[in-house]
């Protein structure tokens, strides 16, 4: 082929490409031109204004919702409404590559959890025939097979809704709970408060061995309305309801004083389910709504128990100030509770919560058949039952008399040892640090099983679980003793601090923990410290504690503006950056 012929062929192909591009541009311009302008002879294409975008977007939404679609003569060509919506709004349609997908998932994870400590691992499907030996596909598992097996282990958080005169609703990470509380103000009642209704629905997360956020959210959405309907039937009828009847057929009005809902801290999608429901009920009944702090509710649970047991009009017990040890799957906090909204943080976990550590240890230590047969995800409860089937007789515990004996390792016939948390640190400054740490203990247990090649006997599993709980609980007690001693001498008790310790949260239901704390404090010279543990049913997330917290906040003169939103993070300490319980916006004085 001559050079001239080759040049002519290139010019022909180039001309065809340019013509094809011009035709596409003309078709795109015709599509963006309103049908009535094309019918009138074709008006020149105008840039799309905000009003035009709004109008075309409305048409697109109507198409999606199944309403009549005003798509001009495009409808005659059979163009799908969804495509018409994208074209009308000039919405770019694109694909995300692997790096962009990882960033999107990372932002979603941080928004839900509030931490990047456990990053999501995402890998795009392995290209067929392109895998190289020793490459990244050979060394790392596909933890997210094209998005089908996506799962994030989330700590249990609560969403709750409540009423003073009787009603509250609680949506935990996997629990949806509704309750009605009635408080008696007048003298003569046998009880100061009474739970009229309490019911809980737990999402089935057993196949995930943890809380799947979408399964939990769907359970909230499916269960909350029905639970609320049942709960409202327990609310007392108002005395003047008959006066509001005009034809004798109007229903009697339920006597609600206000609604309370957990505002945070927690995963905002789950929290918003309860918050939106609480706002709707408050508006329909013309009553205020109070958005409360979930951990504050745990700290106030013993005051609810006292109100349920005592005669109306008696002082609330325990009276402020007192110490609060709040231990759950998501929090480990030691607080100096000086008042209803004043809770100074004395110590908190530097890594994972105690409940989270116990759950992870249980999933490793418990026999596989026990895990597979259980339909529950409260693995720490299963761990306690596995180690102490007979309760107190199986404890066989004596607290270490000295710090040296507390942190020393205890050899056994299997050859492994577990170290106490914060026992070893550079310079020894962590030995008396006011903080908790449980990740090292959990990692040590996991590594023991990762190295195993043969079976593990039940006897060894029991001993490993017992030693794990002992070290974790003594670590809690040691920081509690540090808080009870004066900063100067670290030896003499501080009587001015408090004589009462409230221990609440899901882990507080562990009876071995209760025994260890009592024995440890007695040995260290703090026999006078009164330990208050709520009943096991009120240690775990529940709506009753949310209701009571709302009652106390409402009586103190606080309610929430209807514009308030869920909070992923929310401190209880007034000295924190967010100002603590009353530092967040949308509080209103009654």
C-alpha positions in Angstrom: 0.0 0.0 0.0 1.4 3.4 -1.0 1.8 6.3 1.5 -0.9 8.3 -0.3 -3.4 5.4 -0.1 -2.7 5.0 3.6 -3.2 8.7 4.3 -6.5 8.6 2.4 -7.7 5.7 4.5 -6.7 7.4 7.7 -8.6 10.6 6.6 -11.7 8.5 5.8 -11.7 6.8 9.2 -11.1 10.1 11.0 -14.0 11.7 9.2 -16.3 8.9 10.2 -15.3 9.2 13.8 -16.0 12.9 13.8 -19.4 12.4 12.1 -20.3 9.8 14.7 -19.4 12.1 17.5 -21.4 15.0 16.1 -24.5 12.7 15.7 -24.2 11.7 19.4 -24.0 15.4 20.5 -27.1 16.2 18.5 -29.0 13.3 20.0 -28.0 14.3 23.5 -29.1 17.9 22.7 -32.5 16.7 21.5 -33.0 14.6 24.6 -32.3 17.6 26.9 -34.7 19.9 24.9 -38.4 19.9 26.2 -40.8 18.0 24.0 -43.0 21.0 23.3 -40.0 22.9 21.9 -39.1 20.1 19.6 -42.7 19.9 18.4 -42.7 23.6 17.7 -39.7 23.3 15.3 -36.8 22.9 17.8 -35.8 25.6 20.1 -32.1 26.2 20.8 -30.8 24.2 23.8 -30.6 26.3 27.0 -28.5 25.6 30.0 -30.5 23.8 32.7 -31.4 26.1 35.6 -32.2 25.1 39.2 -35.9 25.4 38.5 -35.6 23.2 35.4 -33.6 20.6 37.4 -36.2 20.6 40.2 -39.0 20.1 37.7 -37.3 17.3 35.8 -36.3 15.7 39.1 -39.9 15.6 40.2 -40.9 13.8 37.0 -38.2 11.3 37.6 -39.3 10.7 41.2 -42.8 10.2 40.0 -41.7 7.6 37.5 -39.8 5.7 40.3 -42.8 5.8 42.6 -45.1 4.4 39.8 -47.0 7.7 39.0 -47.7 8.9 35.5 -44.4 9.8 33.7 -44.3 12.9 31.6 -41.4 12.0 29.4 -42.5 13.7 26.1 -42.1 11.7 22.9 -39.3 9.7 24.7 -42.1 7.6 26.2 -43.0 6.5 22.7 -39.5 5.1 22.2 -39.9 3.0 25.3 -37.2 4.6 27.3 -37.2 3.3 30.9 -38.4 6.0 33.4 -35.2 5.5 35.6 -33.1 6.3 32.6 -35.2 9.4 31.9 -34.7 10.6 35.4 -30.9 10.4 35.1 -30.9 12.1 31.8 -33.3 14.9 32.8 -31.2 15.7 35.9 -27.9 15.2 34.1 -26.8 12.8 36.8 -23.4 11.3 35.8 -23.5 7.5 35.9 -20.1 6.0 36.8 -18.5 3.0 38.3 -16.2 3.0 41.4 -12.9 1.4 41.2 -11.5 -0.7 44.1 -9.7 2.2 45.9 -12.8 4.4 45.7 -14.9 1.6 47.1 -12.6 1.1 50.0 -12.8 4.8 50.8 -16.6 4.8 50.7 -16.8 1.8 53.0 -14.3 3.3 55.3 -16.3 6.5 55.7 -19.5 4.5 56.3 -17.7 2.4 58.9 -16.3 5.4 60.7 -19.7 7.1 60.6 -21.4 4.1 62.1 -18.8 3.1 64.7 -16.9 6.4 65.3 -13.5 4.8 65.1 -11.0 3.6 62.6 -9.4 1.1 65.0 -11.0 -1.8 63.1 -10.7 -1.0 59.4 -12.9 -2.7 56.9 -11.0 -5.1 54.6 -12.3 -5.0 51.1 -10.9 -6.8 48.1 -12.3 -6.7 44.6 -13.0 -10.2 43.0 -9.8 -11.8 41.7 -9.4 -11.3 37.9 -9.8 -14.6 36.1 -6.4 -15.8 34.8 -4.5 -12.7 36.1 -3.5 -14.0 39.5 0.2 -14.1 40.1 1.8 -16.6 42.5 2.8 -14.8 45.7 0.8 -11.8 44.8 -1.8 -10.0 47.1 -4.5 -12.5 46.1 -2.5 -15.3 47.4 -1.7 -13.7 50.8 -4.9 -12.1 51.9 -8.4 -13.6 52.1 -11.3 -12.0 50.4 -13.3 -10.8 53.4 -15.9 -9.2 51.3 -16.8 -11.3 48.3 -18.2 -8.6 46.0 -20.2 -7.2 48.9 -22.2 -10.4 49.5 -20.6 -11.4 52.7 -20.1 -7.9 54.1 -20.3 -7.9 57.9 -19.0 -5.5 60.5 -18.8 -6.5 64.2 -20.6 -3.7 66.1 -20.8 -3.1 69.8 -24.3 -3.1 71.2 -25.8 0.3 71.4 -29.2 1.4 72.4 -32.0 3.4 71.0 -34.9 4.0 73.4 -38.2 5.8 73.7 -40.1 6.4 76.9 -42.9 8.2 78.7 -43.0 9.5 82.3 -46.5 8.5 83.1 -45.8 5.2 81.8 -44.2 4.5 78.4 -40.7 3.9 77.1 -39.2 2.1 74.2 -35.7 0.7 73.9 -34.0 -0.4 70.7 -30.6 -1.9 71.4 -28.1 -2.9 68.9 -30.1 -6.1 68.5 -32.9 -5.6 71.1 -36.1 -3.6 70.6 -37.8 -2.9 73.9 -40.8 -1.0 75.0 -41.9 -0.3 78.6 -44.4 1.8 80.5 -43.4 3.4 83.8 -45.8 5.2 86.2 -44.4 7.3 89.0 -46.5 8.0 92.1 -46.1 11.4 93.6 -48.8 11.3 96.3 -48.3 9.8 99.7 -50.0 6.5 100.4 -48.8 4.5 97.4 -46.9 1.3 98.3 -44.3 2.1 95.6 -42.7 5.2 94.3 -42.6 3.9 90.7 -44.1 0.9 88.9 -43.4 -0.8 85.6 -46.7 -1.3 83.9 -45.3 -2.8 80.7 -41.9 -4.2 79.6 -41.3 -6.3 76.5 -38.3 -7.0 74.3 -37.7 -8.4 70.9 -34.2 -9.6 70.0 -33.0 -9.8 66.4 -31.6 -13.2 65.3 -27.9 -12.6 64.7 -26.8 -16.1 65.7 -25.4 -17.0 62.2 -23.1 -14.0 62.3 -21.8 -14.6 65.9 -22.3 -10.9 66.6 -24.6 -8.1 65.7 -25.1 -7.5 62.0 -26.1 -3.8 61.7 -28.7 -4.3 58.9 -30.3 -7.3 60.6 -30.6 -5.3 63.8 -32.0 -2.2 62.0 -34.6 -4.3 60.2 -35.6 -5.9 63.5 -36.1 -2.4 65.0 -38.2 -1.3 62.1 -40.4 -4.4 62.1 -40.9 -4.7 65.8 -41.1 -1.2 67.2 -44.5 -0.2 66.0 -46.2 -3.4 67.3 -44.5 -3.2 70.7 -45.5 0.5 71.0 -49.1 -0.4 70.2 -49.1 -3.1 72.9 -47.4 -0.7 75.4 -49.9 2.1 74.9 -52.7 -0.1 76.0 -51.1 -0.2 79.4 -51.1 3.6 79.8 -53.8 4.8 82.2 -56.7 6.6 80.6 -57.1 10.3 81.3 -59.8 11.3 83.7 -61.5 13.8 81.5 -61.4 11.7 78.3 -65.2 11.5 78.2 -65.5 15.3 78.1 -63.7 15.3 74.8 -66.2 13.1 73.1 -68.5 14.8 70.7 -70.6 11.9 69.4 -70.0 9.3 72.0 -67.8 7.3 69.6 -64.5 9.0 70.2 -61.8 6.8 71.8 -60.6 7.6 75.3 -57.4 9.5 75.5 -54.3 7.8 77.0 -52.8 9.9 79.8 -49.2 10.5 78.7 -46.9 13.1 80.3 -44.0 12.9 78.0 -41.8 10.6 75.8 -38.2 9.7 76.4 -35.8 8.3 73.8 -32.1 7.5 73.8 -30.3 10.1 71.8 -26.8 8.6 72.0 -24.1 7.6 72.0 -24.5 4.9 69.4 -25.0 4.0 65.8 -27.1 6.8 64.3 -29.2 4.6 62.0 -30.5 2.5 64.9 -30.9 5.5 67.2 -32.9 7.4 64.6 -35.4 4.6 64.4 -36.4 5.2 68.0 -36.0 9.0 67.8 -38.3 9.4 64.8 -40.9 7.2 66.5 -40.6 9.2 69.8 -41.1 12.5 67.9 -44.2 11.1 66.2 -45.8 9.9 69.4 -45.0 13.1 71.2 -46.6 15.2 68.4 -49.7 13.0 68.2 -50.2 13.2 72.0 -49.2 16.8 72.3 -46.5 16.0 74.9 -42.8 16.9 75.2 -40.0 14.6 74.2 -36.7 14.1 76.1 -33.6 12.7 74.4 -31.4 11.1 77.1 -27.8 9.7 77.4 -27.7 5.9 77.3 -24.8 5.5 79.8 -26.4 8.1 82.1 -29.4 5.7 82.2 -27.2 2.8 83.3 -25.8 4.9 86.1 -29.3 5.9 87.3 -30.8 2.4 87.2 -30.3 1.7 91.0 -32.4 4.8 91.6 -35.2 3.3 89.5 -34.9 0.0 91.5 -35.1 2.0 94.8 -38.1 3.9 93.6 -39.8 0.6 92.7 -39.1 -0.8 96.1 -39.7 2.2 98.3 -42.8 4.1 99.3 -43.6 7.2 97.3 -42.1 10.4 98.7 -38.9 8.8 100.1 -35.5 10.3 98.9 -33.9 8.9 95.8 -31.3 6.3 96.6 -28.4 6.4 96.1 -28.1 10.1 96.7 -25.4 12.0 94.8 -22.4 11.9 94.9 -21.5 8.2 94.2 -19.1 6.3 92.0 -20.3 4.6 88.9 -18.6 1.7 87.2 -20.4 1.2 83.8 -19.3 -1.9 82.0 -20.9 -3.2 78.8 -20.0 -4.3 75.3 -19.3 -0.8 74.2 -18.1 1.1 77.3 -15.9 0.7 80.3 -16.2 3.8 82.5 -15.4 4.7 86.1 -17.2 8.0 87.0 -17.6 10.3 89.9 -21.3 11.0 89.7 -21.7 14.3 91.5 -25.1 15.1 90.1 -27.8 14.2 87.6 -25.8 15.6 84.7 -22.3 15.9 86.3 -20.3 12.7 85.8 -16.6 13.2 85.9 -14.6 10.5 84.1 -12.0 9.0 86.4 -11.0 6.1 84.1 -12.0 4.7 80.7 -10.8 2.0 78.4 -7.8 2.8 76.2 -8.7 0.1 73.7 -11.8 -2.2 73.8 -14.6 -2.5 76.3 -14.7 -5.3 78.9 -17.9 -6.8 77.4 -16.4 -6.8 73.9 -13.3 -8.6 75.3 -15.3 -11.2 77.1 -17.5 -11.9 74.0 -14.4 -12.4 71.8 -12.7 -14.7 74.4 -16.0 -16.7 74.7 -16.1 -17.2 70.9 -12.6 -18.7 71.0 -12.8 -20.7 74.3 -16.3 -22.1 74.2 -16.7 -25.5 72.5 -17.8 -25.2 68.9 -20.9 -27.4 69.4 -22.1 -25.1 72.2 -21.7 -22.0 69.9 -23.5 -23.7 67.0 -26.4 -24.9 69.1 -27.0 -21.5 70.8 -29.4 -19.0 69.2 -28.0 -16.2 71.4 -25.2 -13.7 70.8 -24.6 -12.9 74.5 -21.4 -15.0 74.6 -20.1 -13.6 77.8 -23.2 -14.9 79.6 -22.6 -18.3 78.0 -18.9 -18.1 79.2 -20.0 -17.6 82.8 -22.4 -20.5 82.7 -19.8 -22.7 81.1 -17.2 -22.0 83.8 -19.5 -21.8 86.8 -22.4 -24.1 86.3 -23.0 -24.4 90.0 -22.5 -20.7 90.8 -20.8 -19.7 94.0 -19.4 -23.2 94.9 -17.3 -23.1 91.7 -15.7 -19.7 92.3 -12.8 -20.8 94.6 -11.4 -17.3 94.5 -9.3 -15.4 97.0 -8.0 -11.9 96.1 -4.2 -11.4 95.9 -2.9 -9.6 99.0 -0.2 -7.6 97.2 0.2 -5.9 93.8 3.2 -8.2 93.1 1.1 -11.3 93.5 -1.7 -9.7 91.5 0.4 -9.2 88.4 2.6 -12.3 88.6 1.8 -15.1 86.2 0.3 -18.4 87.4 1.8 -21.5 85.6 -0.5 -24.5 85.1 -0.2 -28.1 83.8 -0.9 -27.0 80.3 2.1 -24.8 80.1 0.4 -21.5 79.1 0.3 -18.3 81.2 -1.8 -15.1 80.9 -0.5 -11.7 82.0 -2.5 -9.1 84.0 -3.5 -6.0 82.0 -1.0 -3.1 82.3 1.3 -5.3 84.4 4.3 -4.5 82.2 5.0 -1.1 80.8 8.0 1.1 80.1 9.1 2.7 83.3 6.2 1.2 85.2 4.0 4.3 84.7 1.1 2.2 83.5 1.0 0.2 86.7 -0.9 3.0 88.4 -2.5 4.7 85.4 -6.2 5.5 85.7 -7.2 3.6 82.6 -8.4 0.2 81.5 -7.0 -2.1 78.9 -8.4 -5.5 77.8 -7.2 -6.0 74.2 -3.9 -7.6 75.3 -5.8 -10.2 77.4 -8.1 -11.0 74.5 -5.2 -11.2 72.1 -3.3 -13.6 74.4 -6.2 -16.0 74.5 -6.7 -15.9 70.7 -3.0 -16.5 70.0 -3.1 -19.6 72.2 -5.8 -21.2 70.0 -4.2 -19.9 66.8 -1.1 -22.0 67.6 -3.1 -25.1 68.5 -2.9 -28.1 66.1 -4.8 -30.6 68.2 -8.0 -30.6 70.2 -8.4 -28.7 73.5 -10.1 -30.5 76.5 -13.1 -29.1 78.2 -11.1 -28.9 81.5 -8.5 -26.7 79.9 -11.1 -24.5 78.3 -12.7 -23.9 81.7 -9.4 -23.0 83.3 -8.6 -20.6 80.5 -11.9 -18.9 80.7 -11.7 -18.7 84.5 -8.3 -17.2 84.4 -9.3 -14.6 81.8 -12.3 -13.4 83.8 -10.2 -13.3 87.0 -7.5 -11.1 85.4 -10.1 -8.8 83.8 -12.1 -8.3 87.0 -9.1 -7.8 89.2 -7.9 -5.2 86.7 -11.3 -3.4 87.2 -11.0 -3.6 90.9 -7.4 -2.3 91.0 -8.4 1.0 89.2 -11.3 1.3 91.5 -9.0 1.1 94.6 -6.7 3.8 93.0 -9.7 6.1 92.7 -10.7 5.5 96.3 -7.3 6.5 97.6 -5.9 10.0 98.1 -3.7 11.3 95.3 -1.0 12.2 97.8 -0.3 9.0 99.7 -2.1 6.4 97.5 -2.7 4.5 100.7 -5.4 6.0 102.9 -9.1 5.9 102.0 -10.8 9.1 100.9 -14.0 9.3 102.9 -15.1 12.5 101.2 -15.2 10.9 97.8 -18.1 8.5 98.3 -19.3 5.5 100.2 -21.4 4.0 97.4 -20.4 2.3 94.1 -22.9 1.7 91.4 -22.0 -1.1 89.0 -24.2 -1.2 86.0 -24.2 -2.3 82.3 -24.5 -5.7 80.7 -21.4 -7.1 82.3 -22.6 -6.1 85.8 -25.0 -9.1 85.6 -21.9 -11.4 85.9 -22.1 -12.9 89.5 -18.5 -13.9 89.5 -17.6 -10.2 88.9 -19.8 -9.1 91.8 -18.0 -11.6 94.1 -14.5 -10.5 92.9 -15.2 -6.8 93.5 -16.6 -7.4 97.0 -13.7 -9.6 98.1 -11.1 -7.3 96.5 -12.4 -4.2 98.2 -12.7 -5.9 101.5 -9.1 -7.0 101.4 -7.9 -3.5 100.5 -9.7 -1.9 103.5 -12.9 -0.7 101.8 -15.5 -2.8 103.5 -17.5 0.3 104.1 -18.1 0.8 100.4 -21.6 -0.1 99.5 -21.9 -2.0 96.2 -25.2 -1.5 94.2 -25.9 -3.9 91.4 -29.3 -3.7 89.5 -31.2 -6.9 88.9 -29.8 -8.8 85.9 -32.8 -7.9 83.8 -32.1 -4.2 84.3 -28.3 -4.6 83.8 -28.6 -5.2 80.1 -30.0 -2.6 77.7 -33.6 -2.0 78.5 -36.3 0.6 78.1 -37.1 0.9 81.9 -33.8 2.7 82.6 -34.3 5.1 79.7 -37.8 5.9 81.1 -36.5 6.6 84.5 -33.7 8.8 83.2 -36.3 10.8 81.3 -38.4 11.2 84.4 -35.4 12.6 86.4 -34.4 14.9 83.5 -38.0 16.1 83.1 -38.4 16.7 86.8 -35.2 18.7 86.7 -36.8 21.0 84.1 -35.3 19.7 80.9 -36.9 18.6 77.6 -35.7 18.4 74.0 -36.5 20.4 71.0 -38.2 18.4 68.2 -35.2 19.2 66.0 -32.8 17.1 68.0 -30.9 14.3 66.2 -29.0 11.1 67.1 -25.5 11.5 68.4 -22.8 9.0 67.5 -20.5 10.3 70.3 -21.6 11.9 73.5 -19.6 12.4 76.7 -21.0 12.4 80.2 -18.3 14.6 81.6 -19.0 18.4 81.6 -15.2 19.0 81.1 -15.2 17.1 77.7 -15.0 18.9 74.4 -18.7 18.5 73.8 -19.7 19.8 77.2 -21.1 16.6 78.5 -24.8 15.7 78.8 -26.1 19.3 78.7 -23.4 20.5 76.3 -25.0 19.3 73.2 -27.6 21.4 71.4 -31.4 21.2 71.4 -32.0 21.1 75.2 -34.8 23.4 76.4 -35.9 24.5 79.8 -39.5 23.7 80.6 
